Amino acid sequence: MMLKLRPNRWLILLLLWSSYLIVYLSRLSIGPLAPFLKQAFGISNTQVGYLVSAAAIIYTPMLVFGGWLVDRVGIHRMLSVGTLIASISILSLSTVSSYLGMVIILALSGLGTGCIFPSAAKAVILWFPLRVRATAMGLNQTAVNVGGILGAMLLPIIAISLGWRYGFLFVGCFSLLICLCCVLFYRDPSVDTAQTPSPENPEGSLGNATASSSIFQLLGKRDLWLLGLSGYFLGNLEFAVMTHLVLYLKEGLLFGTVTAGALLALTEAAGAFGKPVSGIASDFLLRGRRKMVLLSMGSLAGLLCLLLAVCGTMLGWFLYPVLALLGVVAIGWGGLYVTMAGELGGHALAGLTSGATGAVITLGAITGPPLFGYIVDRTQSFSIAWLSMAICGLMAVITISLIREK
């Protein structure tokens, strides 16, 4: 299949990046606002973790179903519907009056965010050729971190000045603006009707007519299962870091709320830097090989969590570069991972494959934050919680090493 790329593909990437920002603006708002939510609803660290998990309850199966719909009805429709539902959900969080109500709304937000991720992933697969795809996907994935940076820097200030409800109101209005841009300006690339491999499409993707019959073929791929399993362990680690870092710095290391939020922003910024850099390393230095970079990032993430577990309270000023490097490897792996998943599925099934592997990552988001919080609540020790994340890093390294890269 010959893919005719328009000159404005980088502008399309900017639009996709903006839409993907919504997915994590809703979920990553919980971490910076965690101290205020604990006080408002009288909840524990474990219950804060459950808020992040709640956002993934419907989001996880919706990734698979939404990915299938993207392959069937098209990117534009699913992107428009997904951003609209997600924006309304975030706005509703500003009016919630109970902890249970917040859990329910966060869960329902998955109906929208579950459509955005596979839509954006497939759009990048279609718009960008193999030689720069991991770089483009890495740039798109930085939306996760920019959302975290904006949340970490602005939401505590808004909460202190006006109240935590205004934080969600700000995020919801911004998301509605992005939704309008997606509806008005996104367009799919021109695609030849021929479905044969080419230099621009070495994957040799299947047509939509064969999509349903190919689902079981994809599920039978050993390497896809291993990639998904590694994503689960890395998802545990990543979302535990983003959810509990402010609480760790505030309660474990006695930092102020605004300072802790700034350090979370530093970690998120490092993750944003790591995503395109890992893609550049894969595309240009290793000529399209993904496994070695992903393996290195998983190994280093586990070692840094082990360092925080053993001597986190004794790091002093060295804590700053440790958190920055942790952001690069524990948060910056997503773009490379999604690229690898999409290439396994080919162009026609990129939505389904990206959605399915993204769902496995989200399982890690469901279990990681409450596991970290539960360990802290039971043991009164952040060190043991960090050790559990180091083990997740080790398991990710083992599964990645078993993948047979072509």
C-alpha positions in Angstrom: 0.0 0.0 0.0 1.6 3.3 -1.1 1.0 6.0 1.4 0.9 9.5 0.0 1.8 11.9 2.7 0.7 15.5 2.6 3.2 18.3 3.3 1.3 19.3 6.4 1.7 16.0 8.3 3.6 17.7 11.1 0.6 20.1 11.6 -1.6 17.0 11.8 0.7 15.6 14.4 0.3 18.8 16.4 -3.5 18.3 16.3 -3.1 14.6 17.3 -0.8 15.7 20.1 -3.4 18.1 21.4 -6.2 15.5 21.3 -4.0 13.0 23.2 -3.4 15.7 25.8 -7.0 15.2 26.9 -6.5 11.5 27.8 -4.0 12.3 30.5 -5.1 15.7 31.6 -8.1 14.0 33.2 -6.1 11.3 34.9 -2.9 13.1 35.8 -4.9 15.9 37.5 -5.4 13.6 40.4 -1.8 13.5 41.5 -1.2 17.3 41.9 -4.6 17.7 43.5 -4.2 14.6 45.8 -3.5 16.6 49.0 -6.6 18.7 48.5 -8.8 15.7 47.6 -7.6 13.8 50.7 -8.6 16.8 52.8 -11.9 17.4 51.0 -13.2 13.8 51.1 -11.2 12.4 54.1 -9.6 9.6 52.0 -6.4 7.6 52.4 -3.4 7.1 50.0 -4.9 3.8 48.8 -8.2 5.6 47.9 -6.2 8.3 46.0 -4.7 5.4 44.0 -8.2 4.1 43.3 -9.2 7.4 41.7 -6.5 6.9 39.1 -7.6 3.3 38.7 -11.2 4.3 38.3 -10.3 6.3 35.2 -9.0 3.1 33.7 -12.0 0.7 34.5 -13.9 1.5 31.4 -11.0 3.0 29.5 -9.2 -0.4 29.4 -11.9 -2.4 27.5 -12.8 0.7 25.5 -9.3 0.8 24.1 -9.9 -2.6 22.4 -13.4 -1.8 21.3 -12.5 1.7 20.3 -9.5 0.5 18.4 -11.7 -1.9 16.4 -14.1 1.0 15.7 -11.3 3.2 14.5 -10.3 0.5 12.0 -14.0 0.3 10.9 -15.5 3.8 10.9 -12.4 6.0 10.6 -10.1 8.1 12.7 -12.0 11.5 12.3 -15.3 10.2 13.7 -13.8 8.4 16.7 -11.4 11.3 17.5 -14.3 13.8 17.5 -16.6 11.7 19.6 -13.9 10.7 22.1 -12.6 14.2 22.7 -16.2 15.4 23.3 -17.1 12.7 25.9 -13.8 13.2 27.7 -14.2 17.0 27.9 -17.7 16.8 29.3 -16.5 14.2 31.9 -13.7 16.5 33.1 -16.0 19.4 33.4 -18.4 17.3 35.5 -15.6 16.6 38.0 -15.7 20.3 39.1 -19.3 19.8 40.4 -18.9 16.4 42.2 -19.9 16.4 45.8 -18.6 13.0 47.0 -15.7 10.6 46.6 -18.0 8.0 45.1 -19.3 10.5 42.6 -15.7 11.3 41.5 -15.0 7.6 41.1 -18.1 7.1 38.9 -17.3 10.2 36.7 -13.7 9.2 36.2 -14.8 5.7 35.2 -17.3 7.1 32.7 -14.6 9.3 31.2 -13.0 6.2 29.8 -15.8 6.0 27.2 -14.2 9.0 25.6 -10.5 8.6 26.3 -10.6 5.0 25.2 -11.4 6.3 21.7 -8.7 8.9 21.5 -5.6 6.7 22.1 -6.1 4.2 19.3 -7.3 7.0 17.0 -4.1 9.0 17.5 -1.9 6.0 17.4 -3.3 4.8 14.1 -3.2 8.3 12.6 0.6 8.5 13.3 1.1 5.0 11.8 -0.8 6.1 8.6 0.7 9.6 8.3 4.4 8.8 8.9 6.7 6.3 7.1 8.8 3.7 8.9 12.0 5.8 8.8 10.6 8.5 11.1 7.6 6.8 12.7 9.1 6.1 16.2 10.2 9.8 16.4 6.8 11.0 15.4 5.1 8.7 17.8 7.5 9.8 20.6 6.6 13.4 19.9 2.9 12.6 20.0 3.4 10.7 23.3 4.9 13.8 24.9 1.4 15.1 25.3 1.1 12.7 28.3 4.0 14.5 30.0 3.1 18.0 29.0 -0.3 17.3 30.5 1.4 16.2 33.7 3.7 19.3 33.7 0.8 21.7 33.2 -1.2 19.9 36.0 1.8 19.7 38.4 2.6 23.4 37.9 -0.8 25.0 37.6 -3.3 22.9 39.5 -1.8 23.2 43.0 -1.7 27.0 42.5 -5.3 27.1 41.3 -6.4 24.9 44.1 -4.7 27.0 46.7 -6.0 30.3 45.2 -9.6 29.3 44.2 -10.2 25.7 45.3 -9.6 22.3 43.7 -12.9 22.4 41.7 -11.6 25.3 39.6 -8.7 23.0 38.6 -11.0 20.6 36.9 -13.0 23.5 35.5 -9.9 24.8 33.8 -8.9 21.5 32.4 -12.5 20.8 31.1 -12.8 24.1 29.2 -9.3 23.6 27.7 -10.3 20.1 26.5 -13.5 21.4 24.9 -11.4 23.8 22.8 -9.2 20.9 21.7 -12.3 18.9 20.8 -13.5 21.7 18.5 -10.1 21.8 16.7 -10.3 18.0 16.1 -13.8 18.3 14.6 -12.9 21.1 12.3 -9.3 20.4 11.2 -8.3 16.7 11.3 -8.2 14.9 7.9 -6.9 11.4 7.0 -4.0 11.0 4.6 -4.4 10.0 1.0 -4.0 6.2 0.7 -3.7 4.1 -2.5 -6.2 1.3 -2.8 -3.3 -1.2 -3.5 -2.7 -3.3 -0.3 0.8 -4.5 -1.1 4.1 -4.0 0.8 6.3 -1.1 -0.4 9.3 0.8 0.9 6.9 3.1 2.7 4.8 0.2 4.0 7.0 -2.8 4.6 4.4 -4.1 7.1 2.2 -5.2 4.2 -1.0 -4.2 5.9 -4.3 -6.0 5.4 -7.5 -4.4 4.0 -10.5 -3.7 6.2 -12.3 -6.6 4.6 -9.9 -9.0 6.3 -9.7 -7.2 9.6 -12.1 -9.4 11.6 -10.5 -12.6 10.4 -7.1 -11.3 11.3 -7.9 -10.6 15.0 -7.2 -14.2 16.0 -4.0 -14.2 14.0 -2.8 -11.2 16.0 -3.8 -12.8 19.3 -1.7 -15.8 18.4 1.5 -13.8 18.0 3.9 -14.7 20.8 5.8 -11.4 20.6 2.6 -9.3 20.8 1.8 -11.1 24.1 5.3 -10.5 25.4 5.1 -6.8 24.4 1.8 -6.5 26.2 3.1 -8.1 29.4 6.1 -5.8 29.5 3.7 -2.9 29.0 1.7 -4.1 32.0 4.8 -4.0 34.3 6.0 -0.7 33.0 2.5 0.7 33.3 2.5 -0.2 37.0 5.8 1.6 37.5 4.9 4.7 35.4 1.5 5.4 36.9 2.6 4.7 40.5 5.4 7.3 40.0 3.1 10.0 38.5 0.3 9.4 41.1 2.4 9.2 44.3 5.5 11.2 43.7 3.9 14.4 45.2 2.8 12.5 48.3 6.2 10.8 48.6 8.0 14.2 48.4 5.6 15.8 50.8 5.1 13.1 53.4 8.3 11.1 53.0 10.8 13.8 52.4 8.9 16.8 53.9 8.8 19.0 50.8 6.2 21.7 50.5 3.2 21.1 48.2 4.2 23.6 45.5 7.8 22.4 45.5 6.7 18.8 45.3 4.5 19.7 42.4 7.5 21.4 40.7 9.6 18.3 41.1 6.7 16.2 39.6 6.8 18.7 36.7 10.5 18.1 36.3 10.0 14.4 36.2 7.2 14.8 33.6 9.4 17.1 31.5 12.2 14.6 31.5 9.7 12.0 30.3 8.6 14.3 27.5 12.2 14.6 26.5 12.8 10.8 26.7 10.0 9.9 24.3 11.2 11.6 21.1 14.9 11.0 22.0 14.2 7.2 22.4 12.4 7.4 19.0 15.4 9.1 17.4 17.8 6.6 18.8 15.6 3.8 17.4 15.0 5.4 14.0 18.4 6.8 13.2 21.0 5.2 15.4 19.6 1.6 15.4 17.9 1.8 12.0 14.4 0.9 13.1 15.3 -1.6 15.9 13.1 -1.0 18.9 14.0 -3.8 21.4 17.4 -2.6 22.5 16.2 0.9 23.5 13.1 -0.4 25.3 15.2 -2.9 27.2 17.7 -0.2 28.3 14.9 2.0 29.5 13.2 -0.7 31.5 16.5 -1.8 33.2 17.4 1.8 34.2 13.9 2.5 35.5 14.1 -0.6 37.8 17.5 0.4 39.1 16.4 4.0 39.9 13.4 2.7 41.9 15.8 0.5 43.8 18.0 3.5 44.5 15.0 5.4 45.9 14.0 2.4 48.0 17.5 2.0 49.5 18.7 5.5 50.0 15.9 7.9 48.9 16.1 9.9 52.2 19.9 10.3 51.9 20.2 11.6 48.3 20.1 15.3 49.1 20.6 17.5 46.0 21.3 14.2 44.0 17.5 13.6 44.2 17.0 16.1 41.4 19.0 14.3 38.6 17.6 11.0 39.9 14.1 12.1 39.4 14.9 13.6 36.0 16.5 10.4 34.8 13.6 8.4 36.3 11.3 10.5 34.2 13.3 9.8 31.0 13.1 6.0 31.4 10.0 5.3 33.5 7.8 7.7 31.6 9.6 8.1 28.3 9.1 4.6 27.0 5.5 5.0 25.7 6.2 6.3 22.2 8.6 3.5 21.3 6.2 0.9 22.8 3.2 2.1 20.8 5.2 2.2 17.6 6.3 -1.4 18.1 2.8 -2.5 18.8 1.4 -0.6 15.7 4.0 -2.1 13.4 3.0 -5.6 14.6 -0.5 -5.0 13.5 0.1 -3.3 10.1 -1.7 -0.2 8.8 -5.2 -1.7 8.6 -5.2 -3.1 12.1 -3.0 -0.5 13.8 -6.0 0.8 15.7 -6.9 -2.6 17.2 -3.3 -3.5 17.9 -2.5 -0.2 19.6 -5.8 -0.3 21.5 -5.2 -3.9 22.8 -1.6 -3.3 23.9 -2.7 0.1 25.4 -5.3 -1.7 27.4 -2.7 -4.0 28.9 -0.7 -0.9 29.9 -3.8 0.5 31.5 -4.2 -2.7 33.6 -0.8 -1.6 35.0 -2.3 1.8 35.7 -5.2 0.1 37.6 -3.0 -2.0 39.8 0.2 0.1 40.2 -1.1 3.3 42.0 -3.3 1.4 44.6 -0.5 -1.2 45.2 2.0 1.6 45.9 -0.5 3.4 48.2 -1.5 0.2 50.0 2.1 -0.7 50.7 2.7 2.8 52.2 -0.5 2.6 54.3 0.2 -0.8 55.6 4.0 -0.5 56.3 4.3 3.3 56.8 7.3 3.1 54.5 7.8 4.5 51.0 11.0 2.4 50.7 9.1 -0.9 50.4 6.7 0.6 47.9 9.6 1.8 45.7 11.1 -1.7 46.0 7.9 -3.2 44.5 8.3 -0.8 41.6 11.9 -2.0 41.1 10.5 -5.6 40.9 8.1 -4.4 38.2 11.0 -3.0 36.2 12.8 -6.3 36.5 9.8 -8.2 35.2 9.5 -5.8 32.3 13.2 -6.4 31.4 12.7 -10.2 31.4 9.7 -10.1 29.1 11.2 -7.6 26.7 14.3 -9.7 26.4 12.2 -12.6 25.2 10.7 -10.7 22.2 12.1 -11.8 18.9 12.6 -8.6 17.0 12.6 -8.9 13.2 
